[in-house]
Amino acid sequence: MATAVVARPAARPQPRARDEEVLVWPDLVFVEFISALVFTLAIFALSLLINAPLLDEANPDLTPNPSKAPWYLLNLQELLLHMQPALAGVIVPTVWLVIMAAFPYFDQDNEGQGVWFGTENSVRLTVVSTVVAVVGTWLLILWDTGKIAEFMHDWFGISGGRQLAFLENVRALESQLPWPEWSRKIPYLWFDLKILDEGYTGLGPTSFHYLNLPAFLVEQAIPIAAMVGLPSLLIYALWRIGWVNTRRDALIVLFTGFVAVFGVLTVVGTAFRGAGQELVWPWQLEVHEGLPGE
């Protein structure tokens, strides 16, 4: 006589224990309340101890020098000094926001989620990425502002003369190298395209008809190569030595580097850019009244 085999229903997952839960009240709200009090007291203490550098009432006819964006946009203002404006102000932020939105889809592993440094090599990856990003960003800024060439000349007496002038900064690659005339006006549109008036000196019609190869290399190609190539090279090097083994490891390196670069750009734009956006020490910062029309 055959017996029927009845499959047992799958066991329901047990509800989480009480000690694994965190309630909004009092656990979260109490911590936030204490943090708000500490922050408020710190603001009062700073306002009593430090004299805020307030200027005169804003005058639309007098532009202060330097003129800076709000602190949370100074990182983008710093980027504007090193590459093409549309690339720095629109394309790079947009692309990076899309990349960050794709992080959860790139790494779908549930192991170690919600835990600080929950993977094996996360601590060393974070430290190495931070150091490389901070030092590398500062070196790139110093090179592009010509400070490294000045340091080499003033401190060590090393000067390459005019033969190596094109290495002083990224702009010198365009102005100091003997580019042929045809390289500055390479046609790449086979039809007539007129968007702006011929007399407009900015993005005129010739901007859409011809490619200025030296300017393209300096303003777009080299910055893009640095932003894409250097992080890729760092991840590859860490993979070769066995520190990057999973997708999460690669994302830790990438995101940590981004935060470090973001911080450096903000600090440089806030405390190290003086009149004319020149790179100066923080104690040398001065704000001058501009002339009407500046």
Summary of the structure (lengths in Angstrom):
residues: 294
radius of gyration: 27.1
end to end distance: 100.9
largest distance: 105.0
contacts: 650
relative contact order: 0.13
helix: 59%
strand: 3%
